[in-house]
């Protein structure tokens, strides 16, 4: 899977909606899989099954 960048568009309890920076789509993911400190509007980089804050 290729590296991608996301912006946290919505947080609903234990889950977040991430929007591709290029606007090509969204994914729904558990907050437990995201790095500590992730909040609404955070920018995330996904690579090798790991999310990091940018």
MDTraj code that builds the backbone (N, CA, C; nanometers):
import mdtraj as md
import numpy as np

residues = "UNK UNK UNK UNK UNK UNK UNK UNK UNK UNK UNK UNK UNK UNK UNK UNK UNK UNK UNK UNK UNK UNK UNK UNK UNK UNK UNK UNK UNK UNK UNK UNK UNK UNK UNK UNK UNK UNK UNK UNK UNK UNK UNK UNK UNK UNK UNK UNK UNK UNK UNK UNK UNK UNK".split()
xyz = np.array([
    [0.0837, -0.1183, 0.0000],
    [0.0000, 0.0000, 0.0000],
    [0.0884, 0.1250, 0.0000],
    [0.0558, 0.2186, -0.0824],
    [0.1378, 0.3390, -0.0954],
    [0.1109, 0.4386, 0.0181],
    [0.2065, 0.5251, 0.0496],
    [0.1881, 0.6270, 0.1536],
    [0.0769, 0.7249, 0.1144],
    [0.0012, 0.7684, 0.2140],
    [-0.1068, 0.8645, 0.1913],
    [-0.1105, 0.9635, 0.3063],
    [-0.1661, 1.0810, 0.2792],
    [-0.1853, 1.1830, 0.3817],
    [-0.3339, 1.2068, 0.4004],
    [-0.3735, 1.2240, 0.5273],
    [-0.5134, 1.2426, 0.5629],
    [-0.5282, 1.3618, 0.6564],
    [-0.6504, 1.4134, 0.6633],
    [-0.6885, 1.5140, 0.7622],
    [-0.8059, 1.4564, 0.8394],
    [-0.8032, 1.4702, 0.9722],
    [-0.9129, 1.4202, 1.0549],
    [-1.0325, 1.5140, 1.0346],
    [-1.1362, 1.4617, 0.9695],
    [-1.2530, 1.5421, 0.9351],
    [-1.3604, 1.5384, 1.0432],
    [-1.3686, 1.4251, 1.1162],
    [-1.4748, 1.4097, 1.2148],
    [-1.4306, 1.3080, 1.3196],
    [-1.4670, 1.3333, 1.4443],
    [-1.4428, 1.2371, 1.5520],
    [-1.5769, 1.2116, 1.6191],
    [-1.6138, 1.0826, 1.6257],
    [-1.7405, 1.0424, 1.6880],
    [-1.7113, 0.9328, 1.7888],
    [-1.6928, 0.9705, 1.9137],
    [-1.6629, 0.8733, 2.0184],
    [-1.5283, 0.8075, 1.9974],
    [-1.5292, 0.6778, 1.9731],
    [-1.4061, 0.5990, 1.9580],
    [-1.3592, 0.5902, 1.8127],
    [-1.4253, 0.6598, 1.7208],
    [-1.3934, 0.6485, 1.5785],
    [-1.3702, 0.7847, 1.5152],
    [-1.2896, 0.7855, 1.4091],
    [-1.2596, 0.9093, 1.3361],
    [-1.2832, 0.8870, 1.1873],
    [-1.3223, 0.9931, 1.1205],
    [-1.3328, 0.9919, 0.9755],
    [-1.2140, 1.0693, 0.9221],
    [-1.1334, 1.0032, 0.8386],
    [-1.0159, 1.0658, 0.7791],
    [-1.0449, 1.0953, 0.6328],
    [-1.0133, 1.2166, 0.5899],
    [-1.0334, 1.2579, 0.4512],
    [-0.8979, 1.2673, 0.3829],
    [-0.8864, 1.2072, 0.2648],
    [-0.7626, 1.2195, 0.1867],
    [-0.7341, 1.3663, 0.1598],
    [-0.6078, 1.4051, 0.1687],
    [-0.5696, 1.5444, 0.1451],
    [-0.6063, 1.5871, 0.0032],
    [-0.5969, 1.4949, -0.0918],
    [-0.6295, 1.5286, -0.2305],
    [-0.7800, 1.5251, -0.2576],
    [-0.8604, 1.4935, -0.1562],
    [-1.0052, 1.4960, -0.1699],
    [-1.0643, 1.3757, -0.2402],
    [-0.9866, 1.2691, -0.2575],
    [-1.0342, 1.1547, -0.3343],
    [-1.1190, 1.0554, -0.2547],
    [-1.1353, 1.0746, -0.1255],
    [-1.2182, 0.9825, -0.0485],
    [-1.1995, 0.9960, 0.1010],
    [-1.2741, 0.9141, 0.1751],
    [-1.2694, 0.9135, 0.3207],
    [-1.2611, 0.7709, 0.3715],
    [-1.2058, 0.7557, 0.4927],
    [-1.2062, 0.6262, 0.5596],
    [-1.2533, 0.6462, 0.7039],
    [-1.3083, 0.5422, 0.7631],
    [-1.3586, 0.5408, 0.9001],
    [-1.2678, 0.4481, 0.9784],
    [-1.2072, 0.4964, 1.0881],
    [-1.1059, 0.4181, 1.1590],
    [-1.1166, 0.4392, 1.3102],
    [-1.0786, 0.3371, 1.3865],
    [-1.0794, 0.3450, 1.5329],
    [-0.9703, 0.4408, 1.5805],
    [-1.0031, 0.5234, 1.6782],
    [-0.9065, 0.6183, 1.7348],
    [-0.7867, 0.5457, 1.7960],
    [-0.8057, 0.4230, 1.8427],
    [-0.6970, 0.3465, 1.9041],
    [-0.5834, 0.3194, 1.8057],
    [-0.6107, 0.3241, 1.6772],
    [-0.5079, 0.3001, 1.5758],
    [-0.4321, 0.4270, 1.5367],
    [-0.4778, 0.5413, 1.5877],
    [-0.4152, 0.6692, 1.5545],
    [-0.3196, 0.7115, 1.6652],
    [-0.2199, 0.7949, 1.6323],
    [-0.1216, 0.8347, 1.7346],
    [-0.1829, 0.9222, 1.8436],
    [-0.1252, 0.9173, 1.9646],
    [-0.1713, 1.0041, 2.0735],
    [-0.1636, 1.1506, 2.0308],
    [-0.2611, 1.2283, 2.0704],
    [-0.2633, 1.3697, 2.0355],
    [-0.3424, 1.3999, 1.9096],
    [-0.3940, 1.2975, 1.8436],
    [-0.4750, 1.3184, 1.7238],
    [-0.6038, 1.3884, 1.7626],
    [-0.6383, 1.4952, 1.6903],
    [-0.7576, 1.5734, 1.7187],
    [-0.8205, 1.6172, 1.5868],
    [-0.9362, 1.6770, 1.5953],
    [-1.0054, 1.7270, 1.4774],
    [-0.9144, 1.8239, 1.4016],
    [-0.8972, 1.8030, 1.2724],
    [-0.8120, 1.8885, 1.1904],
    [-0.6665, 1.8447, 1.1840],
    [-0.6288, 1.7426, 1.2618],
    [-0.4901, 1.6936, 1.2580],
    [-0.4579, 1.6373, 1.1203],
    [-0.3339, 1.6539, 1.0789],
    [-0.2875, 1.5960, 0.9531],
    [-0.2063, 1.4709, 0.9854],
    [-0.2392, 1.3611, 0.9186],
    [-0.1755, 1.2325, 0.9440],
    [-0.1105, 1.1789, 0.8176],
    [0.0011, 1.1107, 0.8360],
    [0.0697, 1.0437, 0.7257],
    [0.0607, 0.8939, 0.7521],
    [0.0162, 0.8178, 0.6505],
    [0.0022, 0.6729, 0.6626],
    [0.1048, 0.6048, 0.5737],
    [0.1846, 0.5168, 0.6361],
    [0.2830, 0.4402, 0.5611],
    [0.3196, 0.3166, 0.6425],
    [0.3310, 0.2031, 0.5755],
    [0.3694, 0.0761, 0.6394],
    [0.2786, 0.0441, 0.7599],
    [0.1476, 0.0594, 0.7431],
    [0.0470, 0.0282, 0.8439],
    [0.0600, 0.1129, 0.9702],
    [0.1212, 0.2309, 0.9582],
    [0.1401, 0.3193, 1.0733],
    [0.0975, 0.4615, 1.0378],
    [0.0245, 0.5256, 1.1309],
    [-0.0144, 0.6656, 1.1160],
    [0.0778, 0.7503, 1.2034],
    [0.1245, 0.8622, 1.1486],
    [0.2046, 0.9576, 1.2267],
    [0.1486, 1.0970, 1.2071],
    [0.1577, 1.1791, 1.3120],
    [0.1157, 1.3188, 1.3016],
    [0.2183, 1.3977, 1.2216],
    [0.1679, 1.4840, 1.1371],
    [0.2581, 1.5670, 1.0547],
    [0.2534, 1.7078, 1.1089],
])
top = md.Topology()
chain = top.add_chain()
for i, resn in enumerate(residues, 1):
    res = top.add_residue(resn, chain, resSeq=i)
    for name in ("N", "CA", "C"):
        top.add_atom(name, md.element.get_by_symbol(name[0]), res)
traj = md.Trajectory(xyz[None], top)
